[in-house]
Amino acid sequence: MRRVRATRYLAPLREGGSLPAIVEADDDGMYVVKFHGAGQGPKALVAETIAGELGRRLGLSVPDLVTVDFAAALSAAEPDPEIQDLLERSAGLNFGIDYLPGAVAFAPGAANDPEFAADVVWFDAFVTNVDRTPRNPNLLVWGKRLWLIDHGAALFAQHGWNDLAAAQASAATPFAPIRDHVLLPAAGSIVDADARLAPRVTDETIDAVVSAVPDDWLEGIGPFASSTEHRAAYRAWLRRRLESRAAFVEEAERARQASRG
């Protein structure tokens, strides 16, 4: 991912538990920044990066992703002491996603493209994203398109890994939460989506999305001793997930048919 430097802190976004913020950067762009000092910790930023970059490479509409170098001095612009403390703890590299001015939240039931909806369902089942429900769709409407945001809850198995074998074992499972996916009732065949998308998840794609994660977010967080070992675990999980995808494709297709009565 590109690296930018935050030049101005603009405003917090209080909708999410991670307290992201809008910042201006040295490329004259504005970004929604998620901070490594937030309660979810750097593993949420790892999930944002791997899932978000994978979505972009699959051709889904994910806004541009960057790493944002945030200086502690910029926290002086925030009057709330709790948020200011978070900003100070988050000096260094953080995760940023392109700010879409004027974007509006997706209204459940508004999707009308079965193929796109099926592709998003397949993608979320693949990365085990539990956070695309009617209660919290994490979809924005901007420029007459639906955009996918907020993937910090994906790859949730990473929080239970204790070694490489556990990482691989956690990949070969169905994904029951897909039954609550906000786009499932509008989706076309998940089997057809699998035929479209799975061939694009090549070894080169997996290597690229894992390599996009900065070392800063992988070192010292456990269970692995080095960023190299962490990357090996994420690559192994993604490859095993792809190899064993029949389980989650069948689960998603059954849930899709059930959603239609």
JOJO-V915019 format. One record per pair of residues at least 4 apart in sequence whose C-alpha atoms are under 8 Angstrom apart, sorted by the first residue. I is the first residue (numbers start at 1). GAP is how many residues later the second one is. Records with the same first field share a line. If there is no record, write none. Layout:
BEGIN
I=GAP, GAP
END
This chain:
BEGIN
1=64, 65, 66, 211
2=63, 64, 65
3=63, 64, 65, 66
4=21, 22, 23, 62, 63, 64, 65
5=20, 21, 63, 64, 65
6=17, 18, 19, 20, 62, 63, 64, 65
7=16, 17, 18, 19, 67
8=15, 16, 17, 66
9=12, 13, 14, 15, 65, 66, 68, 69
10=11, 12, 13, 14, 67
11=10, 11, 12, 67
12=7, 8, 9, 10
13=6, 7, 8, 9
14=5, 6
15=4
16=4
18=16, 17, 20, 21, 22
19=15, 19, 64
20=12, 13, 14, 15
21=11, 12, 13
22=8, 9, 10, 11, 77
23=7, 8, 9, 10
24=4, 5, 6, 7
25=4, 5, 6, 43
29=69
30=68, 69
31=65, 66, 67, 68
32=64, 65, 66, 67
33=35, 61, 62, 63, 64
34=4, 11, 60, 61, 62
35=6, 7, 10, 51, 52, 55, 59, 60
36=4, 5, 6, 9, 54, 57, 58, 59, 181
37=4, 5, 49, 50, 52, 53
38=48, 52
40=4
41=4
42=4, 175, 176, 179
43=4, 109, 116, 174, 175
44=4, 107, 108, 109
45=4, 49, 50, 107, 172
46=4, 106, 167, 171, 172
47=4, 5, 104, 105, 106, 107, 108
48=4, 47, 102, 103, 104, 105, 106
49=4, 16, 46, 160, 163, 164
50=4, 159, 160, 162, 163
51=4, 76, 100, 103, 104, 158
52=4, 10, 13, 97, 99
53=4, 12, 156
54=4, 151, 152, 155
55=4, 5, 6, 7, 68
56=4, 5, 6
57=143, 148
58=139, 142, 143
60=60, 87, 88
61=84, 85, 86, 87
62=85, 86, 87
63=34, 35, 36, 84, 85, 86
64=33, 34
65=30, 31, 32, 33
66=29, 30, 31, 32
67=26, 27, 28, 29
68=24, 25, 26, 27, 28
69=22, 23, 24, 25
70=4, 20, 21, 22, 23, 24
71=4, 17, 20, 21
72=15, 16, 17, 18, 19
73=15
75=9, 10, 12, 13
76=8
78=5, 6
79=5
80=4
81=4
82=4
83=4
84=4
85=4
86=4
87=4
90=4
93=123
100=42
102=40
103=37, 38, 39, 40
104=36, 37, 38
105=33, 34, 35, 36
106=4, 31, 32, 33, 34, 35, 40
108=26, 29, 74, 75
109=74, 77
111=6, 72, 75
112=74
113=4, 73, 74
114=4, 72, 73, 74
115=4, 72, 73, 74, 78
116=4, 71
117=4, 66, 67, 69, 70, 71
118=4, 65, 66, 68, 69, 70, 71, 72, 75
119=4, 71, 74, 75, 78
120=4, 63
121=4, 57, 60, 62, 63, 66, 69, 131
122=4, 68, 71, 72, 127, 130
123=4
124=4, 5, 6, 30, 54
125=4, 50, 53, 123, 124, 127
126=115, 116, 119, 122
127=27, 28
128=26, 27, 28, 47
129=22, 24, 25, 26, 27
130=23, 24, 47, 48
131=5, 6, 7, 20, 22, 23
132=4, 5, 6, 7, 48, 49, 50
133=4, 5, 47, 48, 49
134=46, 47, 48
137=45
138=10, 11, 12
139=7, 8, 9, 10
140=6, 7, 8, 9
141=4, 5, 6
142=4, 5
157=4, 10, 13, 14
158=9
161=5, 6, 62
162=4, 5, 61, 62
163=4, 60, 61
164=4, 68, 69, 72
165=4
166=4
167=4, 66, 67, 69, 70
168=4, 65, 68, 69, 72
170=67
171=66, 67, 69, 70, 73
172=68, 69, 72, 73, 75
173=71, 74, 75
174=71, 73, 74, 75, 77
175=73, 76, 77
176=75, 76
177=4
178=6, 73, 74, 77
179=5, 73, 76, 77, 80
180=4
183=4
184=71, 72, 75
185=71, 74, 75
187=69
188=4
189=4, 64
190=4, 59, 62, 63
191=4, 58, 59, 62
192=4
193=4
194=4, 55
195=4
196=4
197=4
198=44
200=5
201=4, 5, 41
202=4
203=4, 36
204=4
205=4
206=4, 29, 32, 33
207=4, 28
208=4
209=4
210=21, 24, 25
211=20
213=4, 5
214=4
215=4, 12
217=4
218=8, 9, 12
219=6, 7, 8
220=5, 6
224=5, 6
225=4, 5
226=4
227=4
228=4
229=4
230=4
231=4
232=4
233=4
234=4
235=4
236=4
237=4
238=4
239=4
240=4
241=4
245=4
246=4
247=4
248=4
249=4
250=4
251=4
252=4
253=4
254=4
255=4
256=4
257=4
END
